[in-house]
Amino acid sequence: MNDFDLLFTRLSRSTFRSRFRLGTRERQYCWDKGAQVIDQHAADFVAKRLAPARPANDGKQTPMRGHPVFIAQHATATCCRGCLAKWHHIPEGQALSPEQQHYVVAVIHHWLVIQMNKAV
């Protein structure tokens, strides 16, 4: 059992979270860019949009489409500080530590790997 099994089991029980999938374009983007670049994009998005104690437009800062990481954030409840508090027990109102940012990127990466390994 890996570190994320319990989390992903809980997420799979959410009708909202479990409806997210990568489309053909997002899958191709991941193949074209590679995991290292996608992880860097995720780290940048997390640092700019999620890490501040009070992110701008919190609750609406993550688009629903446009980048594989955005889709992954909604699927994994790493899209806003409220979802991080509810699903990941990371409190609101304080900046994310480097370790917490790394955790969020790892969750996103894990979901993307699962999606990329699914048959189309």
C-alpha positions as CSV (number, residue, x, y, z in Angstrom):
1,M,0.0,0.0,0.0
2,N,1.5,3.4,-1.0
3,D,1.1,6.7,0.9
4,F,-1.7,7.9,-1.3
5,D,-4.0,4.8,-1.4
6,L,-6.3,6.0,1.4
7,L,-6.5,9.5,0.0
8,F,-7.3,8.2,-3.5
9,T,-9.9,5.8,-2.1
10,R,-11.6,8.7,-0.4
11,L,-11.4,10.9,-3.5
12,S,-12.9,8.1,-5.6
13,R,-16.0,8.1,-3.4
14,S,-16.7,11.8,-4.3
15,T,-18.9,12.2,-7.3
16,F,-17.4,15.6,-8.0
17,R,-13.7,14.5,-7.7
18,S,-14.1,11.2,-9.5
19,R,-15.6,12.8,-12.7
20,F,-12.3,14.4,-13.7
21,R,-10.3,12.7,-16.5
22,L,-7.5,13.8,-18.8
23,G,-8.7,14.4,-22.4
24,T,-6.8,13.5,-25.5
25,R,-5.2,17.0,-25.7
26,E,-4.1,16.9,-22.0
27,R,-2.7,13.4,-22.3
28,Q,-0.7,14.4,-25.4
29,Y,0.5,17.6,-23.6
30,C,1.9,15.4,-20.8
31,W,3.6,13.0,-23.3
32,D,5.1,16.0,-25.2
33,K,6.4,17.8,-22.1
34,G,7.4,14.9,-19.9
35,A,6.9,14.3,-16.2
36,Q,9.7,16.7,-15.1
37,V,8.2,19.7,-17.0
38,I,4.7,18.9,-15.8
39,D,5.9,18.6,-12.2
40,Q,7.6,22.0,-12.6
41,H,4.4,23.5,-13.9
42,A,2.6,22.0,-10.9
43,A,5.2,23.4,-8.5
44,D,4.9,26.9,-10.1
45,F,1.1,26.8,-10.0
46,V,1.1,25.7,-6.3
47,A,3.7,28.3,-5.3
48,K,1.8,31.2,-7.0
49,R,-1.9,30.2,-6.6
50,L,-2.1,28.0,-3.5
51,A,0.9,28.6,-1.2
52,P,0.2,32.1,0.1
53,A,-1.7,32.3,3.4
54,R,-4.5,34.1,1.7
55,P,-4.4,33.4,-2.1
56,A,-6.0,35.8,-4.5
57,N,-9.5,34.6,-5.5
58,D,-9.2,31.6,-3.2
59,G,-11.8,29.1,-4.1
60,K,-11.8,30.3,-7.7
61,Q,-8.0,30.5,-8.5
62,T,-7.8,27.1,-10.3
63,P,-9.4,26.9,-13.8
64,M,-11.4,23.8,-14.6
65,R,-9.5,23.2,-17.8
66,G,-6.6,24.5,-19.9
67,H,-3.8,22.5,-18.3
68,P,-3.5,18.9,-17.1
69,V,-2.4,20.2,-13.7
70,F,-5.6,22.2,-13.3
71,I,-7.7,19.1,-13.9
72,A,-5.5,17.1,-11.5
73,Q,-5.9,19.8,-8.8
74,H,-9.7,19.5,-9.0
75,A,-9.6,15.7,-9.0
76,T,-7.3,15.6,-6.0
77,A,-8.8,18.5,-4.0
78,T,-5.6,20.5,-4.2
79,C,-7.4,23.4,-6.0
80,C,-7.9,25.8,-3.2
81,R,-7.1,26.3,0.5
82,G,-10.6,25.2,1.6
83,C,-10.2,21.9,-0.2
84,L,-6.7,21.4,1.1
85,A,-8.1,21.9,4.7
86,K,-11.0,19.5,4.1
87,W,-9.3,16.7,2.2
88,H,-5.6,17.0,3.2
89,H,-5.9,18.6,6.7
90,I,-3.6,21.5,5.7
91,P,-5.0,24.5,7.6
92,E,-6.1,27.7,5.9
93,G,-4.7,31.1,6.8
94,Q,-1.0,30.2,6.9
95,A,1.4,30.0,4.0
96,L,2.3,26.5,2.8
97,S,5.7,25.3,3.9
98,P,8.1,23.9,1.2
99,E,7.2,20.4,2.5
100,Q,3.5,21.0,2.1
101,Q,4.1,22.4,-1.4
102,H,6.1,19.3,-2.2
103,Y,3.3,17.1,-0.9
104,V,0.7,18.8,-3.1
105,V,2.8,18.4,-6.2
106,A,3.4,14.7,-5.3
107,V,-0.4,14.2,-5.0
108,I,-0.9,15.9,-8.4
109,H,1.9,13.9,-10.0
110,H,0.4,10.6,-8.6
111,W,-3.0,11.3,-10.1
112,L,-1.5,12.3,-13.5
113,V,0.5,9.0,-13.5
114,I,-2.6,7.0,-12.9
115,Q,-4.4,8.9,-15.7
116,M,-1.6,8.5,-18.1
117,N,-1.4,4.7,-17.5
118,K,-5.2,4.2,-18.1
119,A,-6.2,2.9,-21.5
120,V,-7.9,5.5,-23.6
